[in-house]
Amino acid sequence: MDSKTSQGTGSILFHLAFPVTDIAQTKAYYADCLGCGVGRENDSSVILNLYGHQLVAHVTHEPISPQKGIYPRHFGLVFEVEADWEALLERAQGQDLKFYTHPKLRFAGLQLEHRTFFLEDPFSNLLEFKFYRHASAIFGDHEFTQVGESHA
């Protein structure tokens, strides 16, 4: 692997494990509402396919406290096609999902311009979905220092 890019030559999938308190409610939200495929499951975990990436929801018996903002922890997707981002937005709106942050445009007019919205799942996990106007801003455009909300 090239240490500068951390990329191999084969297809690589992202994996994220996150806490939930109920598997049936997790499947209802992620599969029925967001459209994730459901993989293996048992009483304490379920594997979900979020646009080809592996999410694993694990039941916790510890209290899950809601964050007081979008930082430091959230997860989501960066869409390369704006129509795909819009389709997920429409699906979330049609399913009456809870928006933590409604759709907005960040850094308008800059190379970093992107559309974003945040959802909050039933377990207080925050999910962000983005579309960058210029693909170079996803990992590049190092001359800019802005990341996320300007007040954070």
Z-matrix of the N, CA and C atoms (Angstrom, degrees):
N
C 1 1.453
C 2 1.517 1 111.13
N 3 1.281 2 116.36 1 144.09
C 4 1.459 3 123.47 2 175.49
C 5 1.521 4 108.32 3 -77.84
N 6 1.313 5 117.42 4 120.20
C 7 1.459 6 120.87 5 -175.48
C 8 1.524 7 112.62 6 -67.10
N 9 1.325 8 117.81 7 -19.01
C 10 1.466 9 120.07 8 -179.80
C 11 1.519 10 112.30 9 -79.67
N 12 1.329 11 117.53 10 -31.53
C 13 1.459 12 120.21 11 -176.45
C 14 1.514 13 113.32 12 -110.91
N 15 1.313 14 118.41 13 -16.24
C 16 1.466 15 122.38 14 -178.17
C 17 1.513 16 111.78 15 55.34
N 18 1.318 17 117.13 16 37.42
C 19 1.453 18 120.43 17 -179.94
C 20 1.512 19 110.14 18 -120.33
N 21 1.328 20 116.64 19 137.16
C 22 1.446 21 122.03 20 174.25
C 23 1.512 22 109.78 21 -92.72
N 24 1.316 23 116.16 22 -164.93
C 25 1.456 24 119.65 23 -178.37
C 26 1.523 25 112.50 24 -101.47
N 27 1.316 26 118.06 25 -16.69
C 28 1.456 27 120.99 26 -179.59
C 29 1.514 28 111.61 27 -97.96
N 30 1.302 29 115.05 28 178.44
C 31 1.459 30 121.27 29 177.52
C 32 1.530 31 108.81 30 -71.33
N 33 1.312 32 116.27 31 132.72
C 34 1.455 33 121.47 32 -178.53
C 35 1.523 34 108.30 33 -124.86
N 36 1.312 35 116.59 34 132.50
C 37 1.454 36 121.89 35 179.69
C 38 1.518 37 110.14 36 -107.01
N 39 1.311 38 116.10 37 145.93
C 40 1.453 39 121.98 38 176.28
C 41 1.521 40 108.31 39 -84.96
N 42 1.340 41 117.34 40 142.48
C 43 1.457 42 124.04 41 179.10
C 44 1.521 43 108.21 42 -126.60
N 45 1.318 44 116.24 43 135.06
C 46 1.452 45 121.09 44 176.71
C 47 1.514 46 108.84 45 -141.64
N 48 1.316 47 116.64 46 130.54
C 49 1.465 48 122.21 47 173.38
C 50 1.517 49 107.51 48 -105.52
N 51 1.333 50 116.87 49 140.64
C 52 1.453 51 120.54 50 -177.03
C 53 1.525 52 110.05 51 -147.49
N 54 1.336 53 117.04 52 158.22
C 55 1.465 54 120.62 53 -174.55
C 56 1.530 55 113.10 54 -87.08
N 57 1.321 56 114.19 55 142.92
C 58 1.465 57 123.06 56 172.95
C 59 1.531 58 107.33 57 -141.08
N 60 1.315 59 115.68 58 171.33
C 61 1.467 60 118.87 59 178.09
C 62 1.520 61 113.14 60 -117.24
N 63 1.352 62 117.50 61 -6.74
C 64 1.460 63 120.16 62 -175.83
C 65 1.533 64 109.17 63 -155.07
N 66 1.331 65 117.01 64 122.45
C 67 1.469 66 121.21 65 -177.04
C 68 1.524 67 111.64 66 -69.58
N 69 1.327 68 118.83 67 -42.55
C 70 1.468 69 120.42 68 -179.99
C 71 1.528 70 110.74 69 -61.44
N 72 1.303 71 117.26 70 -42.71
C 73 1.469 72 121.32 71 178.95
C 74 1.532 73 110.59 72 -67.06
N 75 1.320 74 116.40 73 -35.89
C 76 1.466 75 121.10 74 176.69
C 77 1.518 76 110.33 75 -62.28
N 78 1.331 77 117.21 76 -47.72
C 79 1.456 78 120.88 77 179.40
C 80 1.525 79 111.39 78 -64.07
N 81 1.311 80 117.40 79 -39.42
C 82 1.462 81 120.24 80 178.91
C 83 1.528 82 110.27 81 -60.36
N 84 1.321 83 116.98 82 -43.95
C 85 1.462 84 120.73 83 -177.99
C 86 1.528 85 111.35 84 -72.72
N 87 1.330 86 116.79 85 -55.60
C 88 1.461 87 120.53 86 -172.05
C 89 1.533 88 112.96 87 -75.96
N 90 1.315 89 118.26 88 -39.66
C 91 1.470 90 120.23 89 -179.02
C 92 1.524 91 111.02 90 -84.97
N 93 1.316 92 117.41 91 -56.75
C 94 1.459 93 120.40 92 -174.45
C 95 1.530 94 112.21 93 -69.71
N 96 1.313 95 117.36 94 -42.06
C 97 1.470 96 120.22 95 -175.24
C 98 1.528 97 113.13 96 -88.55
N 99 1.336 98 117.99 97 -47.60
C 100 1.470 99 120.41 98 -178.05
C 101 1.527 100 113.52 99 -89.67
N 102 1.327 101 117.37 100 -15.75
C 103 1.457 102 120.04 101 177.50
C 104 1.514 103 115.62 102 88.34
N 105 1.321 104 117.96 103 16.75
C 106 1.468 105 120.96 104 178.03
C 107 1.522 106 110.51 105 -69.77
N 108 1.326 107 115.66 106 144.49
C 109 1.454 108 119.97 107 170.36
C 110 1.522 109 109.09 108 -76.46
N 111 1.318 110 115.96 109 150.03
C 112 1.464 111 121.07 110 179.83
C 113 1.521 112 108.69 111 -107.02
N 114 1.333 113 115.51 112 128.53
C 115 1.457 114 121.51 113 177.45
C 116 1.512 115 110.96 114 -102.70
N 117 1.318 116 115.38 115 -140.45
C 118 1.463 117 120.06 116 179.44
C 119 1.521 118 110.48 117 -61.23
N 120 1.326 119 114.84 118 148.97
C 121 1.456 120 118.82 119 177.05
C 122 1.515 121 110.04 120 -153.65
N 123 1.309 122 114.39 121 158.60
C 124 1.456 123 122.27 122 171.52
C 125 1.528 124 106.84 123 -148.64
N 126 1.303 125 117.42 124 -168.26
C 127 1.469 126 120.39 125 -176.49
C 128 1.523 127 113.49 126 -67.05
N 129 1.333 128 117.26 127 -18.36
C 130 1.462 129 118.62 128 -175.11
C 131 1.525 130 114.78 129 -119.81
N 132 1.348 131 118.21 130 0.59
C 133 1.456 132 119.04 131 178.63
C 134 1.526 133 110.79 132 -162.09
N 135 1.328 134 114.37 133 158.75
C 136 1.464 135 121.19 134 175.57
C 137 1.524 136 108.28 135 -147.68
N 138 1.333 137 115.20 136 138.78
C 139 1.457 138 121.50 137 176.35
C 140 1.523 139 107.88 138 -95.01
N 141 1.320 140 115.43 139 133.91
C 142 1.462 141 122.54 140 -178.27
C 143 1.521 142 110.22 141 -123.93
N 144 1.320 143 116.06 142 143.17
C 145 1.454 144 122.16 143 177.41
C 146 1.523 145 108.14 144 -103.48
N 147 1.323 146 116.71 145 104.77
C 148 1.456 147 122.88 146 178.44
C 149 1.527 148 107.99 147 -102.33
N 150 1.316 149 116.60 148 94.48
C 151 1.465 150 122.56 149 179.33
C 152 1.529 151 111.88 150 53.95
N 153 1.327 152 116.33 151 40.74
C 154 1.451 153 120.76 152 177.21
C 155 1.518 154 115.26 153 89.78
N 156 1.323 155 117.33 154 4.19
C 157 1.460 156 121.57 155 178.97
C 158 1.520 157 109.25 156 -115.00
N 159 1.326 158 115.77 157 147.44
C 160 1.456 159 121.21 158 -173.30
C 161 1.528 160 112.68 159 -92.93
N 162 1.318 161 114.77 160 115.28
C 163 1.457 162 121.37 161 170.83
C 164 1.516 163 107.06 162 -105.31
N 165 1.318 164 116.27 163 138.56
C 166 1.458 165 119.73 164 176.03
C 167 1.522 166 107.98 165 -125.76
N 168 1.317 167 114.85 166 115.06
C 169 1.463 168 121.43 167 178.80
C 170 1.521 169 107.86 168 -90.50
N 171 1.330 170 115.84 169 125.58
C 172 1.462 171 121.74 170 179.58
C 173 1.519 172 108.94 171 -116.94
N 174 1.321 173 115.21 172 131.40
C 175 1.459 174 119.62 173 178.29
C 176 1.519 175 109.49 174 -70.59
N 177 1.320 176 114.49 175 132.75
C 178 1.455 177 121.15 176 173.44
C 179 1.517 178 108.12 177 -118.72
N 180 1.315 179 115.05 178 147.28
C 181 1.461 180 119.98 179 175.91
C 182 1.521 181 110.30 180 -102.40
N 183 1.328 182 114.90 181 1.40
C 184 1.462 183 121.06 182 174.45
C 185 1.522 184 108.17 183 -82.33
N 186 1.317 185 118.13 184 149.53
C 187 1.473 186 119.04 185 176.62
C 188 1.530 187 110.91 186 -63.80
N 189 1.323 188 115.81 187 139.37
C 190 1.464 189 121.28 188 176.25
C 191 1.524 190 106.14 189 -103.35
N 192 1.308 191 115.58 190 112.08
C 193 1.464 192 120.45 191 -178.25
C 194 1.515 193 110.10 192 -90.33
N 195 1.327 194 117.13 193 133.83
C 196 1.466 195 119.20 194 175.43
C 197 1.524 196 110.54 195 -64.45
N 198 1.327 197 115.60 196 144.92
C 199 1.460 198 120.25 197 175.33
C 200 1.518 199 109.18 198 -73.08
N 201 1.314 200 115.23 199 161.59
C 202 1.457 201 120.86 200 177.80
C 203 1.524 202 111.55 201 -96.38
N 204 1.303 203 117.13 202 15.63
C 205 1.458 204 123.07 203 179.81
C 206 1.515 205 108.86 204 172.33
N 207 1.330 206 116.21 205 -177.96
C 208 1.465 207 119.70 206 -177.34
C 209 1.524 208 113.20 207 -78.48
N 210 1.312 209 116.96 208 -11.71
C 211 1.465 210 120.67 209 177.89
C 212 1.516 211 109.49 210 -113.75
N 213 1.299 212 117.25 211 146.07
C 214 1.458 213 127.70 212 15.12
C 215 1.520 214 114.36 213 -96.01
N 216 1.336 215 119.58 214 -7.86
C 217 1.461 216 119.10 215 -167.94
C 218 1.528 217 112.22 216 -123.25
N 219 1.302 218 114.95 217 125.81
C 220 1.455 219 123.31 218 168.61
C 221 1.530 220 107.27 219 -164.17
N 222 1.315 221 116.76 220 167.43
C 223 1.458 222 120.44 221 176.38
C 224 1.520 223 108.47 222 -143.34
N 225 1.320 224 116.73 223 166.88
C 226 1.451 225 119.09 224 179.96
C 227 1.503 226 112.36 225 172.12
N 228 1.332 227 115.15 226 -151.45
C 229 1.450 228 121.74 227 -176.03
C 230 1.520 229 110.90 228 -134.29
N 231 1.331 230 114.76 229 151.36
C 232 1.458 231 122.37 230 170.08
C 233 1.524 232 105.70 231 -111.25
N 234 1.308 233 116.30 232 116.27
C 235 1.464 234 121.45 233 -179.79
C 236 1.519 235 109.63 234 -85.91
N 237 1.325 236 116.26 235 140.28
C 238 1.462 237 121.32 236 177.32
C 239 1.517 238 111.73 237 -91.98
N 240 1.322 239 117.22 238 -15.35
C 241 1.466 240 122.63 239 -179.72
C 242 1.529 241 107.37 240 -121.58
N 243 1.322 242 115.73 241 122.78
C 244 1.463 243 120.32 242 -176.24
C 245 1.530 244 112.20 243 -60.43
N 246 1.322 245 117.85 244 -36.78
C 247 1.464 246 121.00 245 179.69
C 248 1.525 247 111.46 246 -61.94
N 249 1.328 248 117.54 247 -33.40
C 250 1.471 249 121.03 248 177.00
C 251 1.525 250 110.22 249 -67.72
N 252 1.338 251 116.70 250 -41.94
C 253 1.470 252 121.60 251 176.71
C 254 1.527 253 109.23 252 -60.85
N 255 1.335 254 116.27 253 -46.01
C 256 1.464 255 120.70 254 -179.86
C 257 1.523 256 111.69 255 -63.56
N 258 1.332 257 117.77 256 -36.93
C 259 1.466 258 120.96 257 179.06
C 260 1.525 259 110.77 258 -64.52
N 261 1.330 260 117.26 259 -41.13
C 262 1.464 261 119.02 260 177.98
C 263 1.528 262 110.19 261 -68.03
N 264 1.320 263 117.07 262 -40.10
C 265 1.459 264 120.68 263 176.64
C 266 1.528 265 110.48 264 -57.65
N 267 1.315 266 116.96 265 -47.72
C 268 1.462 267 121.31 266 178.94
C 269 1.527 268 111.25 267 -61.64
N 270 1.323 269 116.60 268 -39.97
C 271 1.472 270 120.14 269 178.40
C 272 1.526 271 110.19 270 -63.16
N 273 1.332 272 117.08 271 -46.30
C 274 1.463 273 121.32 272 179.91
C 275 1.529 274 110.64 273 -61.39
N 276 1.328 275 116.50 274 -42.21
C 277 1.463 276 119.84 275 178.34
C 278 1.523 277 110.82 276 -66.11
N 279 1.323 278 117.34 277 -41.86
C 280 1.461 279 122.01 278 179.53
C 281 1.515 280 113.34 279 -65.98
N 282 1.317 281 116.97 280 -27.97
C 283 1.470 282 122.19 281 178.84
C 284 1.525 283 111.68 282 -89.66
N 285 1.339 284 116.89 283 0.24
C 286 1.470 285 122.39 284 -177.52
C 287 1.524 286 112.05 285 55.42
N 288 1.339 287 115.92 286 41.17
C 289 1.453 288 120.03 287 177.80
C 290 1.523 289 109.35 288 -71.36
N 291 1.314 290 115.50 289 153.92
C 292 1.460 291 120.91 290 -178.92
C 293 1.524 292 109.74 291 -77.34
N 294 1.325 293 116.05 292 117.67
C 295 1.457 294 121.38 293 175.81
C 296 1.526 295 108.15 294 -88.33
N 297 1.325 296 115.37 295 124.50
C 298 1.463 297 119.83 296 174.05
C 299 1.525 298 108.80 297 -79.50
N 300 1.335 299 115.14 298 -40.04
C 301 1.466 300 122.76 299 173.97
C 302 1.521 301 106.92 300 -135.34
N 303 1.300 302 117.24 301 123.16
C 304 1.459 303 121.31 302 -179.14
C 305 1.527 304 110.31 303 -69.67
N 306 1.328 305 116.38 304 159.74
C 307 1.466 306 120.19 305 -178.06
C 308 1.525 307 111.80 306 -54.08
N 309 1.333 308 113.84 307 136.38
C 310 1.462 309 118.75 308 177.95
C 311 1.514 310 109.66 309 -153.62
N 312 1.314 311 114.01 310 169.76
C 313 1.457 312 122.24 311 178.11
C 314 1.519 313 107.74 312 -106.92
N 315 1.317 314 116.75 313 124.77
C 316 1.470 315 121.79 314 176.49
C 317 1.524 316 109.14 315 -103.43
N 318 1.327 317 115.64 316 145.55
C 319 1.465 318 123.36 317 173.58
C 320 1.536 319 112.57 318 54.80
N 321 1.320 320 115.54 319 44.06
C 322 1.473 321 121.19 320 -178.76
C 323 1.519 322 110.87 321 -53.90
N 324 1.319 323 114.81 322 133.79
C 325 1.454 324 121.66 323 176.65
C 326 1.518 325 114.92 324 82.72
N 327 1.309 326 117.95 325 -8.95
C 328 1.468 327 121.42 326 177.95
C 329 1.521 328 109.95 327 -96.03
N 330 1.301 329 116.24 328 166.80
C 331 1.463 330 121.87 329 175.54
C 332 1.535 331 110.87 330 -60.98
N 333 1.334 332 117.39 331 -23.33
C 334 1.463 333 122.87 332 -178.47
C 335 1.526 334 113.23 333 -87.78
N 336 1.317 335 118.36 334 4.16
C 337 1.467 336 121.63 335 -175.11
C 338 1.523 337 111.13 336 -53.65
N 339 1.338 338 114.37 337 130.49
C 340 1.461 339 118.90 338 175.71
C 341 1.517 340 111.56 339 -153.49
N 342 1.334 341 114.12 340 154.66
C 343 1.458 342 122.47 341 174.97
C 344 1.514 343 107.17 342 -95.94
N 345 1.331 344 116.63 343 142.39
C 346 1.453 345 120.18 344 -177.01
C 347 1.514 346 110.96 345 -151.29
N 348 1.321 347 115.39 346 153.76
C 349 1.460 348 121.78 347 166.68
C 350 1.522 349 107.93 348 -152.21
N 351 1.330 350 114.90 349 155.57
C 352 1.459 351 122.33 350 179.37
C 353 1.516 352 109.33 351 -119.21
N 354 1.318 353 116.03 352 136.51
C 355 1.458 354 122.33 353 171.55
C 356 1.524 355 108.49 354 -109.76
N 357 1.322 356 116.15 355 156.02
C 358 1.467 357 121.57 356 174.09
C 359 1.520 358 107.25 357 -121.31
N 360 1.338 359 115.97 358 120.59
C 361 1.460 360 119.29 359 -179.87
C 362 1.533 361 109.98 360 -77.40
N 363 1.318 362 119.04 361 174.05
C 364 1.469 363 121.17 362 -177.10
C 365 1.532 364 114.31 363 -63.67
N 366 1.331 365 116.94 364 -8.26
C 367 1.469 366 121.26 365 -176.50
C 368 1.525 367 111.64 366 -112.88
N 369 1.310 368 116.30 367 17.01
C 370 1.468 369 124.23 368 178.27
C 371 1.524 370 114.14 369 71.97
N 372 1.339 371 117.91 370 14.61
C 373 1.463 372 120.85 371 172.91
C 374 1.521 373 107.83 372 -78.42
N 375 1.323 374 116.66 373 136.37
C 376 1.458 375 121.66 374 -179.65
C 377 1.525 376 109.86 375 -102.21
N 378 1.333 377 115.96 376 135.01
C 379 1.453 378 122.90 377 -179.65
C 380 1.519 379 108.62 378 -122.67
N 381 1.329 380 116.59 379 129.22
C 382 1.456 381 121.22 380 178.32
C 383 1.522 382 109.48 381 -111.28
N 384 1.334 383 115.47 382 139.96
C 385 1.450 384 121.85 383 177.35
C 386 1.520 385 108.05 384 -127.97
N 387 1.350 386 116.52 385 126.78
C 388 1.459 387 122.15 386 -172.13
C 389 1.520 388 111.58 387 -128.81
N 390 1.321 389 114.04 388 155.48
C 391 1.462 390 122.30 389 166.90
C 392 1.520 391 107.02 390 -138.25
N 393 1.332 392 117.14 391 120.07
C 394 1.464 393 122.73 392 178.02
C 395 1.529 394 110.22 393 -89.70
N 396 1.304 395 115.87 394 133.04
C 397 1.465 396 121.68 395 177.56
C 398 1.528 397 109.98 396 -62.23
N 399 1.331 398 117.43 397 -36.38
C 400 1.466 399 122.91 398 179.94
C 401 1.532 400 108.02 399 -120.69
N 402 1.309 401 116.57 400 115.70
C 403 1.464 402 120.87 401 -176.33
C 404 1.526 403 112.53 402 -57.33
N 405 1.318 404 118.19 403 -26.95
C 406 1.468 405 120.81 404 -179.22
C 407 1.531 406 111.60 405 -61.40
N 408 1.323 407 117.93 406 -22.39
C 409 1.467 408 121.23 407 -178.36
C 410 1.526 409 112.85 408 -76.72
N 411 1.316 410 117.92 409 -13.51
C 412 1.461 411 120.07 410 -178.04
C 413 1.531 412 110.32 411 -62.88
N 414 1.313 413 117.53 412 -48.21
C 415 1.460 414 121.15 413 179.50
C 416 1.525 415 113.40 414 -124.49
N 417 1.305 416 116.77 415 -13.90
C 418 1.458 417 120.03 416 -173.09
C 419 1.507 418 113.65 417 -109.21
N 420 1.333 419 114.34 418 -142.80
C 421 1.462 420 122.65 419 -177.38
C 422 1.530 421 110.66 420 52.49
N 423 1.312 422 114.40 421 53.54
C 424 1.462 423 122.04 422 -175.39
C 425 1.520 424 114.52 423 -64.72
N 426 1.327 425 117.26 424 -16.04
C 427 1.465 426 118.74 425 179.19
C 428 1.529 427 111.54 426 -69.97
N 429 1.339 428 116.63 427 -15.80
C 430 1.457 429 121.08 428 176.03
C 431 1.520 430 109.70 429 -94.02
N 432 1.305 431 117.49 430 147.11
C 433 1.469 432 120.93 431 179.44
C 434 1.524 433 112.61 432 -113.10
N 435 1.327 434 117.31 433 -8.27
C 436 1.458 435 120.04 434 -177.86
C 437 1.519 436 111.09 435 -67.44
N 438 1.316 437 115.03 436 134.32
C 439 1.459 438 122.25 437 173.99
C 440 1.509 439 106.23 438 -140.16
N 441 1.318 440 117.56 439 121.59
C 442 1.459 441 120.76 440 177.06
C 443 1.516 442 113.48 441 69.73
N 444 1.310 443 115.12 442 -150.50
C 445 1.461 444 121.70 443 -177.04
C 446 1.524 445 110.04 444 -71.22
N 447 1.309 446 115.99 445 140.08
C 448 1.460 447 120.13 446 -176.06
C 449 1.527 448 113.07 447 -69.43
N 450 1.329 449 117.94 448 -23.62
C 451 1.468 450 120.29 449 -178.46
C 452 1.514 451 113.10 450 -91.27
N 453 1.329 452 117.39 451 -1.65
C 454 1.462 453 119.60 452 -177.49
C 455 1.505 454 112.12 453 -82.84
